[in-house]
């Protein structure tokens, strides 16, 4: 219905994408008209344009005003430095990026070069530009290759990778243009909001960001939040016990599995079996807390839903996650909420302790903080609704430089997985005999290994790429178009690397792509197809499927299976028809809509957390940048004095009924010297006199502490106490919010909206935390003993991240007091 409506609107009002491209072509014509002028400039005069542009911006011109000239300068600089001249369509893509949109450009259209023009233009403001890539290898490669253009024009270029020390990292962010991965940028933001001295911060304001492979980063990877964690204290023994318990459970009898929703649940019989094996009366009794019920769910998920060599691998005694989209091993990253521990127990390796969350943010909320965000990829249109709703990012499809002539054959579907693989191997063998290169896309490591074994039995030489090392990955993929090459790779491996056709290959039909399974997302399939037929080259693609594939089995095989049975087709006879391809794409659309709904639901919860995060980080920012916090803390003291009166000497109660001893105990706990206040003295005061007296006691005691340790050290003490108290309460609050999020779903059984309930309770918890922060600040300011120059404990000490880096955790920042 929506597609039909879109078609009608296009007929009436025209295609908005075409209108935008037509509008941008006018700008490209202006850029082209300046080309001869730029060619006539000496290198020194061309580079001097940068200073000229900066002056013009300072005098009031806008980036849009100087865009045609700036783009013309970049094009000429690129031609001289790299030998590459921007095509017109690359300039169109550059304008789209400058306007804060997503440029969808087919594979091989040179997106890396496209970004240079808007990057240069926006860097002229001096506020910094971030270019985000999917891995360290691409960040380093692009910063070096494209960095030559920027440096020629007098701009500085920085690179952020996981193993950098603090000075280099800070210098990289200070550069005009900074390349890095989404993980590094996100973790640096979190770490900057955990430091105890503003000089330890590395990032500047989040100004303009271009995300390469934007669909991979803002959609695929956005499902998992970034987390900086510290060592936890919970025992791991229960995970091992429950792994043995669920190992004796049978699917259908003791627990049920919903593969579509990726859910598992114990049956009554299964619960009874678990209680008997554990020797407890009731699994859900309060005496066991939430540990038993939560961890048995983790154990069941680990058994029924998480499969070795598909979802994770076991390597050197460790469980390592396999990214479902890229097939890459995510070193250092762990499944959350106890699932990783449950898998470790299932596999019989060392179970690592659960960690405490110190700081966390989703990619959605991180990237939405940039003043201007843009992205580029070969596949974004199918997810346009999500980009628009979550990030306010429209998608503009940029035309190709040369007509695309790839042939996409209809899918072929077999009854069994074995029949499918045999057919795929037959086709690989046929292509290989003719010398035509083949790139085979798989959805898992296990699939790659199974196909490799079949090719070995037929003596067909080939490369297998499981996306483990980015450098090796790029090298293997770049040779996939050579004569006679056969390459097996997970669908996304080597993304961002050009495949060049070898000699004689175009005459054979170019690179042939074989997909061994349809992904849940059409976008991933399109990425695989896009590996061939770049820049007008020939190429073709074909998907081999079976009724046993996950997508077919769960979402679309009933009708097709019925047709095959009616026709009496054998296992090795395929159905090959465009209607079948269409029905599969419809199944994918349903799954995509469901996945979007899930991600949107997760984000709705995180938005609540994000509002609170912004308040806390803003408070920390003020603490770090405000030399004198005395007035702020004195306000907290005044509030505490007022609270004393409200609690123990309320205006509506007669003075003889005031609880003066409780008032004294409370005041001494916070701001009054012990032994100074007495009931005999206080009972003779009016309410107004009592309030004034308590205020004077608090003020005098504060001044006495300042006189004792000196004003300079007192200011530093105020700063460090504030940071320590805010950080401690925030970390406790993060744990409490995790528990609330986990349990609030049960409210649905009481006909209540879990999200609404979550928002209300989260608000109350946050308000309570803010009050507790004020109380603790006052208590510590008056009570802490200063023996030497105060130092606040660095929250990053012993912290680690869920960043997929070889080391798995980050270098620590040492806290030093302000000088």
N, C-alpha and C positions, 0 to 999 in steps of 0.2 A: 504494500500500500504506500509506504514511504517512498520507495523507488519510483512508483508510478506518479506520485505527486511531484517529486523532484523533476521528473521528465516533463510534466505539464508546465511547471514553472519555468524550466529552461526554454521551452518553446515560446512562452509569452515574453519573458524578460531577457532571454539570452543566457549563455553560460557565463557565470561570474568568473570562473577561472580564465576563460578566454578573454574576458574584458580586462582582467588584471594584467595578463600577459601583453595585451595590446597597449595598455597604458604604459607599461614598463619599456616596451620597444621604442617609444618616443624618447625615453631617457637614454637608451642604448644608442640611438641615432646621434644624440648629442655627444656621447662618449666617443663614438667613431669619428665624428667631425673634428675631434681634438687630436686624433692619432698622429697626423703628420707634424703638428706643432710639437708634440712630445718627442717624436723621433728626432727632431732637429736639435733638441737640447743636449748639452754635454752631460756627462754623468754627474758632475758637481752641481750643475743647474737643476737637473732632474731631482737630485736628493734635496736640494734647497727648497723645493716645493713644500716639503713637510713644515719647515719653519714658517713659510708664507701662509700655509693653511691655518696653523695655530694662531698666528696674529689675527687673521681674518675672523676666526671664531671668537677671539677675545673682543674684537670690535663689534660683535653682534650678529655676524652671519651664522646660519644654522648648518648642521651637517647635510641637510637636504640641499642647501644652496651650493655647497662645494662638491656634492657627490659626483657629478659628471667629470669634473677635473681630477678629483682624487682617484676615481676608478681608472681614468685614462693614464694617470701616473703609475698606478700599480701594474696595469697591463704592460706598459713600456718597461718598467723595472723588471718584471718577470721575464719578459722577452730577452732582456740583456743578461740577467743573472742565471736563469734556469733554462733558457731556450724555449720556454713554453709561453705561447700567446693565448690569452683568454678568448675562447669562442664567444659569439654573441649570446648564446644560451647560457654560458657560464656567467656573463655579466647580468643576465636576467635573474639567475639564481642568487647572485650577490645582492641585487636590489631587494629581492624577497627576504633574504636574511637580515638586511639592514632594517627592514620594516617590522621586524619582530615576528616573523612567520616561519613556517616549515616549508622548505624547498624540497619537493619530491623530485629527484633526478635519477634516472636509470643508472644501474651499475655501469661503470666505465666512462661516465660523462665527466669525470674529473672534479668530484666534489671538494677534494682537498684544496685544489687551486681556486675553486669558486669562493671559498671562505676568505681568501686573502684580501679581496677588495673591501668587503664590509668590515673585516677586522682592522685593516689599516685606517679606514675612515673613522671608525668609532674610537680607535686608540688615540686619535688626535686630540681628544678632550683631556687626556692625561689622567683619566679616572680608572683606566685599566680595562682590559678585555680578556675574558677567559675562554679558551677553546677546549672543549671536553671530548675525549676519545674513550674507546671501550677498554683499552689496555695500555700498559706502560710502553710497550714496543711502538705502537702507533703514535703515542704522544711524543716519544723521543724522535721518531722518524720525521713526523710532520714539523716539529719545532726546529729540526735541523734543516730539512729541505725547504720549507716555506720561510723559515727564519732568515734565510739569506736575502729574501726580498725585503723584509722589514728592516734588517740591519743596513742594507744598501741605502734605504730611505731615511736612515738615522733614528730608527726606533729600537728599543731594547726588547729582548725576548727572554722569557723565563720558562723553566721546565720543572714540574712537580712530579716526582716519582717516590715510591714508598720508602726507599732507603736513604733519603736525604737527611742531613743534619739540620739543626735549627737555623744557623746563619744563612746557609744556601737556600733553605725553604723561604725564609723571610725575604731574601734578595729576589727570588723568583717571583714572588707576589708583588714586589715593588716595581717589576718591569712593566713596560707599556702593554705587552701581550704575554699571557701565561698559558702554556699548554699543560694538560694533566688529565687524569682520569676522574670520573664521577666520584669514585670512592675517596680519592685523596682530597678533592675539594670539600666533600661533605664532612669527612673526619676532621679536616683542619678547622672547619667552622665550629664543630663541637668542641675541639680542643681549645680553640680561642675563647670559648665561653666556659672554660674550666681553669684557666690560668689564674695565678695569684698576683701577677704584675702585668700591667698593660704592655710593657716592653717584650713580654713573651708571646704576644699575639703576632700572627703572621699575615693574616688576610686584611685587605683594605675593604672598602664598601663593595657590595656586590652590584656591579654596574651593568655590564653587557656580557652576555654569554651565548656562544654558539655551540650547540651539542651535535657532534657528528654521530651518525647511526642513532638518531634521536629516538627511534621506536624501540631500539634495544635498551637504551638507558632509561627513558622516561616511562616505558610501559613494562617491558620484560623484567628489568632489574628493580623496578619501583615496587615490586611486591614485597621485598625484604627491606626492613628499615636498617639504617646504620646504627650500630650500638657500640659504645665504649663501655667496657665492663671491668669490674674489679673482682678479686677472688671471693667466692662465696664460702659459706660455712656448713651447708647441709651435707649430710652423709650420702654416699652413693650406693650404700649397701642395698637399699630397697629396690633400686633399679635391677640389680642382679637377681634378687629374689623373685621379682615380678616377671622377669624374662623367663625364668624357669616355669613359673605358673602358666603363662600364656602359651608356652611351647607345648603344653599338654591340652590346649583347647582346640576344638574342631570348628571350622567355619560352618555356619548354618545351624549348628547345634548349640555352641557356646557363645558365638558372636556372629553378627551380621555385617556385611560389607556393602557399601554403596559406592561403586567405583565412579559413577558420574559425578556425585557430590564430594567424592574423596573423603567419605566418613566411615567410621567403624563404631559399633556399639555392642556391649556385652548383653547377652540374653539373661533371663532370670536363672536359667540353668547354669550359665557360665559364671554368674555372680556367686551362686551357691558353691560351685566347684572351687572358685578362687578363695572364698571364705574358709572352706574346709582345708585347703592346702596351706593357707596362711595361719590357720588356727585361731580365727577371730569370729565373733558373733555376727557383726554387721559391718560390711565394707564402708558404709557411709556414716558410721557413728562419728559424733563430734570428737570422741577421744582419739581418733586417728587423724584429725584435722582434714585437710584437703589432700594430703600426700597420697594416701592409698588410692582414692578414687581418681585423682588426676594422673598418677603415674601408671595405673593399670590401663588407662586410655592411651597413654604414650606407648606402653608396651604392645598393645594391640595394634596401634598404627604402625609401629616399627615392624611388626610381624606381617600384617595383611596388606599394607599400602606401600611400604618402602622396600624396594627391591635392589639387591646388590648388583652392581655393574649396570644399573640403569639410573637409579637415584643417587647412588653413592658407590664408592669403591673402598676396599680395605687395603691400605698400603703402609708397610712398615709399622704395623700395630696401631694404625690410626684410621678412623672413619673419615673419608674425605668426600664432600658433596660434589656431585656432578651436576653442573648447570643444565637444566632441562632444555634450554634453547640453544646453547652453544656447544654442549658436550664437553665443556672445559672442566677441569678439576679445580674446585674452588678452595685452594689451600688456605687454611686459617679461618675459614668461615664455618659456622656451626648452626644447625637447626635450633630454633628457640623453644622455650617452654618445656624443656626436658626431653624433647624428641631425640636429640642427638645422643643424650645419655642412654636412652632406651635402645637405640640402635647399637651403641657400643656394647651394652649388656647382651643384646641378642647375638652379636658377632663374637663375643667372648674376648674382647680387647679391654684395655684399661678404661674404666669409666671415669671421665674427668668430672670434677666438681662443677655444679651449677654456679654461675657467676652472678654478681649483683650489678644491675644496670646503673651506670654512673651518668650516662648521657645518651640520648637517642633522638633520631629524626628520620623521617621518610624522605626519599628523593623528591617526592611531590612537593613537600613543604620547603625543602631546601631550595629547589630551583625556582619556585614561585617567589622567592625573595629578591631575585635579580630585578633591577629596574627595567631591563629589556632582555627578553629571552628569545632565541631563535634556534632552529635545528635543520638538519638535512639528512636525507636517507633516500634509499631507492624504493622504500615501501612505507607509506604513511597514510594513503588515502582510505584504506580499509578501516583505519582506527581514527579517522578524522573527528568523529563524535567525541571520543575520549580526550583527544588533544584539545579540542575546543572547550569542553566542559571542565576539565581538570586544570588545564594550563592557560586557557584563553589563547590557544595557538591555532590559527587557521592553517590549512594545508593548501599550497599552491603547486600544481603539477607543471613542471617546467618541460617544454618540448625538447626532444633529443636533437643533437647536432646533426646527425644523419638518420635517415629512416631506419626503424628497427625491423629487421627481417627474420627474427627468430620464429621457428615453427614449434608450437606447443601442441603435441599430440594428445588425443583423449586418453584418459586414464584406462588402464587395463586391470580388471579385477578377477582374481582366482579364488577358488574355494578355500584353499589352505595356504598357510605361510610358506611351507616348503615348496609348493608349486610356484608360488610367486617368486621366490629366490632363484629357483631353477630357470625360470623364464628370464629374469633379469640378468643372470650370469650368461645365458645363451646370447642375449643381445650385446652384452659387454664383449663376449668372445668374437662375435661377428664384426663389431666395430674395430676391435683390436687387430683382427686379421687384415683389415683394409688400411690400418694405420691411423684411423680416426680416433682422436683422444676422447676419453670418457671420464666424467666426474660423477661419482656415485654419492648421493647424499643419504645419510642414515640419521635416525633419531636417537641412537644410543651407542655406547661403546660395545655392548654385547652384539648388536646388529652388525657393526663394522667387523668385529672379529669373526662372526659366523660367515659373512660374505667373503672375507679374506681367506678363510679356510677352504671354501668352495673354489675360489680362483686358484689357490695353490694346487689343489687336486687336478686342475686343468692346465697347470704350468703357465698361467698367465701372469707375467711380472706386473707388480702394482705397488703403489705406496698407500699405507694406511695412516690416516691422520686423526688422532683423537683429541686434538686441540689442547695439548698439554703445555707446549712451549711456544710462545707467540712468535719468536724469531724463526724457529724451525717451521712453524705453521705457515708463515708468510712465504718462506722459500719454496716449500713443497707446492702450495697452492699456485704460486706464480708460474710453475712449470707444468701445471695441469693441462695446458693447451698445446703441449709439444706433440710431435708426430708419435703415435703409438702409446702415448701415456695413459695409464689407468690409475685413477686416484680415488680412494675411498675416504670420505670425510664426514664428520657430523655436519648437519645442515649449515651451521653458522661458522664453522672453523675457517680461519684465515680471512675473516671479513675485513674489508678495507684494503685488500691486496688485489692489484690488477692481474688478470690472466691474459697473457699475450699468446696469440696463436703462432705455432711453429710453421716452418716452411712447408708449403704444399697442403697444409691443413684446411685453409678456406675452400680449396677445390674439392675436398672430401666432404664438405658440409659443415665445417667448423666443429667446435666443441659440442659434444652430446652430453646432456645432463640426464641422469637417471635418478629418480626419487624412489626410495624403497618403502615409503609410508607417507601418508598425508598427516600433517601436523594439525593440532587443534585450531591453529590460526592460519588463515589463508596467507597472511603476511610472511610467515616463515617459508611457506612453499614458494611464494613469489621471489623471495630472496635467493632461494636455491636456483630457480629458473634464471634469475638475473645474472648468474655467474657466466652465462654465455651470451653471444650476440651483442657485444659491446661495440660502440662506435661504428655501427653499420656492418659489423662482421656477421657472417652466417652462423647459425647454431640451432639447436633443437632441444626439446625437453620432453620427458615422458615419465609418468608415475606408474609404478607397479604396486598394486594393492592386493589384499586378501580379506576375506570375510572374518579372519582371525585378528586383524589389526585392531588396536584399541579403539580408534575413531569409528571404524565400521561396526565393531562388536557392540559398542555402547550407544551409538547415535544414528546409524543409518543402514544397517545391513538386512533388516527383515524383508523389505520389498525385493531387494536384489537377490537375496537367497531364495525367495519364493520363485522368482523368474528362472534362476539357474536350475532349480529342482524340476520345475514344470518342463523345461526344455531338455531335461535329462543330461545335462552337461557333466562331463568328467572333471576331475580335479584340475587337470592341466589345460582345460579349455577356458579361455578368458571371455569376459564380456568387455567389449570395447565400443563405447558409444558416448557422444557428447552429452546425452541426457543423464548418463551415469555420473559423468564429471559434474554436471549441474547439481544433481541431488547431493553429491558429497559436499559441494561448496555451500549448499543450503544448511547441511548439518554443521559445517564449520561456522557459519554465521550465527547459528543458535548458540554454539559453544562460546564464540567470541562475545556475544551479548551477555551470556551468563558470567564469563570471566570479568568483563567490564563492570558488571553489577557487583561482583565480589570485591574488586579493587576499589570501587567507589564507596562501598560499604566500609571497608577498612579505613579509607581516607576520612570518612565522616567521623569515625571515632578518633582518628589521629588529629583532626582539626581541633577537637576539644583540647587535646594535649598540647597542640601547637600554640593556642592562645595563652595557655599557662606558661609554656616555655618562653614565649616572647616577653611576658611580664618578668619572669625570673632573670632572663638574660639581659633585659633592659636594666634591671636592678643591679646586676653584677657590673654592667658597663658603667653605670653611674659611680659605683664604689671604686672601680679601677681608675676612673678619670677625674674623680673629685678628691682633691688633696685634703679638704677639711670636711669631715663627716660629723663634726660635733653637733651642728644644728639638727641634722637628721636624727641622731641618736637621742638628743635632748627631747625631741618630739615624742620618741618612743618612751622615754622616761616619763614625760608628762602624761602620756596615755596610760601608763602603768599605775601612776599615782591616782589618776581618775578612776581606773578600774578598781583600785583598792577601796576607794570610797563607795563605788557602786555596789561592790560585793558585800562589804561589811558594815557600811554606814549609809544605807540607802535613804534618800530624802523622805520616803513615805513611812519610814519606821521611826518611832520615838527613840531619843538618844539613849534612854535607859535600856533599850532592847538591842543596841548595837553590840556586835560580837567583837569587842575590842582586843581580846587576846588573839583571836584568829587574825584580826587586822594586823597586829604586831608581828605575828609569825609570818604572814604574807609579805609585809614590808621588809622584814629582815631577810627573807629569802631572796628579795630582789635588790633593794636600794638603800635600806637603812642599816647603820652599824648595829651590831648585836649589843643588847643591853641598854641602848639609849632610850628607847620608847618604853613607857610603863603605863599600865592601866590607870593607876592613880592620877597621873598627869593628864592623860587623854580624856578621861571621863568628865573633866571640868571644862572642856572646850566645846564651843558650838560647832555645828557642821562646817560652817565657813572657816572658822578658826582652825579646825582639824585639817581641812584640805590645805590651807595655807601653810600650816606647820609641817605636814608631810612633804609638801613641795619644797619647803626650805631645807628639810633634812636631806632630801634627795639631791638638791642642788649643792648644798655644802659638802656632802660626801663625795660628789662628783669632782668638785673643785679640789678637795683634799687629795684625791687620788692623782689628779693632774699635777698638783704641787709636788707630790711625793716622787713621781717618776719623770716629770718634765713635760712641757707642752708637746715637744716634737715626738717623743716616744708615745705620748697619749694619743696623738693623731694616728700614729702607725698602729697602735693597739686597736683603736676603733675600726680601722680599715680591715685588719686581719680578723678580728672577731666577727665583723659583718660577713666577710667572705666565708669563714668557717661555718658559721651558723646557717647561712643561706644554702651552702653546698650540702651540708649534712641533711637538712630537712628536705631539700629537693631530691636527693638520692632515696631517702625513705619514701617520699611521695611517689617517685617513679615505681617503686616496688608495690606500693598500695594501689596505684592505678592499674598495674598489671593484674593484680588479683581481682580488682573490680571488673576489669574488662573480661576476665576469664569467667567470672561467676554471673555477670549480669544477663547473659543469654538465657539463663533459666527463668528470668522474669516473664518471658514470653508465655510460659505455661500458665501464668496467672493473668493472661490477657493484657499484659502491659508491654509497651514498646521498649525493648532493651536500650535503644539509643537514647530515647527521652530520659529513661531512668538513669542511664550512664551520665548524661549531661547534668542532671540535677545533683546526683551524688558527687560527681567530679567537682562541681562548683562548691558544694559544701566542704569537701575535703580540702580544696585549695584555700578557701577562706580560713579554715581551721589552721592550715599550715602557715599562712601569712601571719596569723595571730601568734602562733607558736614561735615563729621567727622573731617577732618583736619581743616576746617574753624572754627568750633565750639570749638575745643580744643584750638586753638590760641586765639580766642575771650575770652573764659573763663579764660585762664591762665593770661591774662593781665587785665581782668575786674573784676573777682570775688573778693568780699571783704572777707578777712579772719578775723573774729572777735574772734573766739576761735579755738581750735584744730579742723581741718576740719574732717567731717564725710560724707561719701557718702551714699545716701539712699540705703538700701538693696532692690534689685529688688524682693527678695523672700518674703518681707513683704506683707501680705495679698494675696499672690499667692496661687492658688489651682491647683490640677492636675485632669486629667480625669481618674485617677487610680481607678479601681473597688474595693475600700476598704470600710468598714462600715462607716468610718468617712467622706470620700469623699474629704478631703484635708489634706495636710501634715503640720507638724510642721514648724515654721518659723525659719530661721537662723538670728541671730542678727549681724548686721555689726559693727565691731569695727575697729578703725584706727590702723595701724601698730605701734607697740611700738619701 
